[in-house]
Amino acid sequence: MAVGPHKVNAMLPRPSRIKASALFIAVLIMVGSVAAAELLKPRQYWADVIGEPHYATLIPTRFGEWQELPYAQKSVVNPVQEENLMRLYSETFARTYLHRPTGRKIMLSIAYGRDQSNDTQLHTPEACYPSQGFRVEKRMEHTVSSAFGPIEAVQLITTMGPRRTEPLTFFIRVGDEVSRGSRDRNLARIKMALKGYRSDGMLFRVSEVTRLPQPFGLQDRFIQDLLGAMNPEDRRRIIGQQDT
């Protein structure tokens, strides 16, 4: 049966008609959301509250059973490639320490950024070591016990070729707390933003070139001894405000 043109037009879907008032309200809501986000965006840097750290000054060169090896910094792997250092970090710091009782050498590296926005977040060794020719053989979540509270850290075993094995331990401070993974880092940033601050961040890494079967115990000892040798104000710039 033939269908007349008038019936065909009636069967076709009609374009929805949006009232001018509803469209105006929707635009107002969108503009208001953008304005609110801009108004609520934190503008004060947390680094300006606690003071921007200078790790070469606040990290002691000698403490407990440890002492600096002054000319060994070149063996410490940079957290990221050289061209990104100035863009991502306000300060980078590297030092090698001798453990006098054993003769073992622990390499310390710190990377600090005063603004942990999305495009300037710290890069972790999991991403940066492979870019410099290392292979991450194993990753383990680890908690460093300390007299100042537990420190949520990550342990990696990395290799470069058949001769170099470099186990390492790292953790990240965002604002006033240590955060292990990207989710925890984002939550820490949100907490600081709700307080009105733009978070700073610090990556703390210790490593050793060794093939010993149990390499991480001495790295924990180094972290514990270093924190114990620092005053509370300087220690806060490493692990934030810990509850003991």
C-alpha positions, 0 to 999 in steps of 0.5 A: 500500500502506497504511503502519501507524502504527508504521512511519510513526513509525519513518520520521520523523526522531528528535530528536538526543539530546545527552548531559548531559556533552557539553553541560556540556563545550560550556558550559565551553568557551564560558565559558572563551573569554569569560573568556580574551578578557576576561583577554587584553583590553589595559588599558594605553593606549599613550598613557600609555606615550609620553605623550598628545600636545598638538599645539598645543605640539609643532607649531612655528609657524615652520620653514624656509620656513613660518610660521603665519597666526594668524587663519586657522584658521576656514578649516580644515574640521573632520575630523568634524561638531562634535557628534562631536568630543568623543565621538571625539577627545581633541584636535583641532588646526588651523593655517594656514601661509604658504609664504613663497617662493610665498605659498601657504597650507597648512591643517593639521588633526590629530585625536587619540584615545587609544582606537582601539576600534571605536566611537571610531575616527578618521573619515577625510576620505573619509567626513567631507568629503561630510558637510560638502557636499564631493564627493570627485572623486578618490582616490589612494594615495600614499607621502610620501618622508621622511628618516625613512622612507616614509609611506603616505598618501592624496590626495583632490581634493575640490570644493564647488560651482563655486568651491572645489577643495581637494586634500588629503593625509592619513595615520593613525597607529595605535599606533606605525605609520602605516596607510593603509586600514581593514585596515592600521589593524585589523592595527596595533591587533591588533599593539598588543593582542598587546603588551598595549596599547590603541592611540591614533590620530592623523589628520594632514591637509594641504590647500590651496584651489587650482586648480593642476594639480599641487597635491600637491608643496607638501603633500609639502614641508610634511610633509617640512619639518615632520618635519625641524623636530621632535625625535625624541620629538615626531616619533614622535607624528606618524609612529610609530617609523619605520625609517630 
